[in-house]
Amino acid sequence: MSDLARPLFGSLIGVVFGVVFFVANAGPFGTPGAIVVRVVGLAIGVALLVRIIQLRRRVTVAPDALGFGRGYWLVVLGEVVLLFGGVLVINRVLHHPEASVAWVAVVVGVHFVVLARVWREALFTVLGVVMTVLGVLGIVLAVTTHSAVAVAVVAGLGSGLALFAAAARPLLAR
C-alpha cells in the first residue's frame, strides 16, 4: 500500500464531513448568513478536494488495503448506535434539540479517539479530542443558553473546521 493511500482517504472523509458540518449547521444563521456559511464550507471543501485529486495520481492501492477490518466496523457500529440513540433522547426526552449537533460532535470525536487506536494514527487522537471538547462545550451552551446559533458555531462549525484542518494536514505536508 502506498504511504499516501490512508492519509488521502482519511482526508477525503474529513473533507466530506467538514462540508456536512458546515452545510447542516448553517440554518440558525438565517438566510443571508446561512448562504455565507455554506459557501465558505463548500469553498474550503473544494480547495482540499482539488489537492486530494492532485495527490491521488501518485497512489495505487487495493481498496481492501485501507484498514476497514473488524475493528473499524465495530467502532462505526458503536458510533451509529450512540448517534441515533443520543439524538433521540436529546430531542424526545430532554427536549433540547439545539444540543443534537453537539452530541454528534461528541460521538464523532470519541469515534476518532478510538479509531486512532485501531489504526495507530495519532492525528485522529488530536482531532477526536478537539471535536469531543467542542461537542461538550456545545452541550453546555445548549443547556445554559438554549442558543442554536451558539451551539452551531461552537459544535457545528468548530467541528467542521477541525475536520478541515485534520484533512489539510497530510495534504499540505506533501
C-alpha positions in Angstrom: 0.0 0.0 0.0 1.2 3.5 -0.8 2.1 5.6 2.2 -0.4 8.2 0.8 -3.4 5.9 0.5 -4.8 6.0 4.0 -4.0 9.7 4.6 -5.7 10.6 1.3 -8.7 8.5 2.1 -8.8 10.0 5.6 -8.6 13.5 4.1 -11.4 12.7 1.7 -13.6 11.6 4.6 -12.6 14.7 6.6 -13.4 17.0 3.7 -16.8 15.4 3.1 -17.9 15.6 6.7 -16.3 19.0 7.2 -18.7 20.2 4.4 -21.6 18.3 6.0 -20.9 20.1 9.4 -20.9 23.5 7.6 -24.0 22.9 5.5 -26.0 21.2 8.2 -25.3 23.8 10.8 -25.9 26.9 8.7 -29.6 27.1 9.3 -29.6 29.0 12.6 -27.8 31.9 10.9 -30.8 32.9 8.9 -30.9 33.2 5.1 -28.0 35.5 4.3 -25.8 34.1 7.0 -26.6 30.5 6.1 -25.7 31.1 2.5 -22.3 32.6 3.5 -21.6 29.7 5.9 -22.5 27.1 3.2 -20.4 28.9 0.5 -17.4 29.1 2.9 -17.7 25.4 3.8 -18.0 24.4 0.2 -15.1 26.6 -0.9 -12.8 25.0 1.7 -14.0 21.6 0.7 -13.4 22.1 -3.0 -9.9 23.5 -2.4 -9.0 20.5 -0.3 -10.6 18.1 -2.8 -8.5 19.6 -5.6 -5.4 18.8 -3.6 -6.6 15.3 -2.9 -7.1 14.8 -6.7 -3.6 16.1 -7.4 -2.0 13.7 -4.9 -4.2 10.8 -5.8 -2.3 10.4 -9.1 0.7 9.2 -7.0 -1.3 6.4 -5.2 -2.0 2.8 -6.3 -3.7 0.7 -3.7 -6.3 -2.1 -3.5 -9.4 -0.8 -1.7 -9.2 -3.6 0.9 -5.8 -2.4 2.0 -7.1 0.7 3.7 -7.8 -1.0 7.0 -11.5 -1.4 7.1 -11.3 -4.5 9.1 -13.3 -5.8 12.1 -12.0 -3.1 14.5 -13.1 -0.3 12.2 -16.6 -1.7 11.7 -17.1 -2.2 15.5 -16.2 1.5 16.0 -18.6 2.6 13.3 -21.4 0.3 14.8 -20.9 1.9 18.2 -20.9 5.4 16.7 -24.2 4.8 14.8 -25.9 3.4 18.0 -24.7 6.3 20.1 -25.6 8.9 17.5 -29.1 7.9 16.9 -29.9 6.8 20.5 -28.4 10.0 21.9 -30.2 12.3 19.4 -33.5 10.5 20.2 -33.0 11.1 23.9 -31.9 14.7 23.5 -34.9 15.5 21.3 -37.7 13.5 22.8 -36.7 13.1 26.5 -34.6 16.1 27.3 -36.3 18.5 24.8 -33.0 20.2 23.9 -32.9 19.8 20.0 -30.3 22.5 19.8 -27.9 20.1 21.6 -28.2 17.5 18.9 -25.3 18.8 16.8 -23.2 19.0 20.0 -24.0 15.3 20.7 -23.0 14.4 17.2 -19.6 16.2 17.7 -19.0 14.3 21.0 -19.8 11.0 19.4 -17.8 11.6 16.3 -14.9 12.9 18.5 -14.9 9.8 20.6 -15.1 7.7 17.4 -11.9 9.3 16.2 -10.1 8.7 19.5 -11.0 5.0 19.4 -10.2 4.8 15.7 -6.8 6.4 16.3 -6.0 3.3 18.4 -7.4 0.9 15.9 -5.4 2.4 13.0 -2.5 3.8 15.0 -3.0 7.3 13.7 -2.0 10.0 16.2 -3.7 12.7 14.1 -7.1 11.1 14.8 -6.5 11.4 18.6 -6.0 15.1 18.3 -9.0 15.5 16.0 -11.1 13.4 18.3 -10.2 15.3 21.5 -10.8 18.6 19.8 -14.2 17.5 18.5 -15.2 16.0 21.8 -14.3 19.2 23.6 -16.3 21.3 21.1 -19.2 19.0 21.5 -19.2 19.2 25.3 -18.9 22.9 25.1 -21.9 22.9 22.7 -23.9 20.8 25.1 -23.2 23.2 27.9 -24.2 26.1 25.7 -27.4 24.3 24.7 -28.4 23.7 28.2 -27.4 27.1 29.6 -28.3 29.5 26.7 -30.7 27.4 24.5 -29.0 29.3 21.6 -29.0 27.3 18.4 -26.6 29.8 16.9 -24.0 29.5 19.7 -24.2 25.7 19.5 -23.9 25.7 15.7 -20.9 28.0 15.9 -19.0 26.0 18.6 -20.0 22.4 18.0 -21.0 22.6 14.3 -18.7 25.0 12.6 -15.9 24.4 15.1 -16.1 20.6 14.3 -16.2 21.3 10.6 -13.1 23.5 10.9 -11.4 20.7 12.9 -12.2 18.2 10.2 -10.9 20.5 7.5 -7.7 21.1 9.5 -7.1 17.4 10.0 -7.8 16.7 6.3 -5.5 19.5 5.2 -2.5 18.4 7.4 -1.4 15.4 5.3 -2.4 17.2 2.0 -0.2 20.2 2.7 2.7 18.2 4.1 3.4 16.6 0.7 
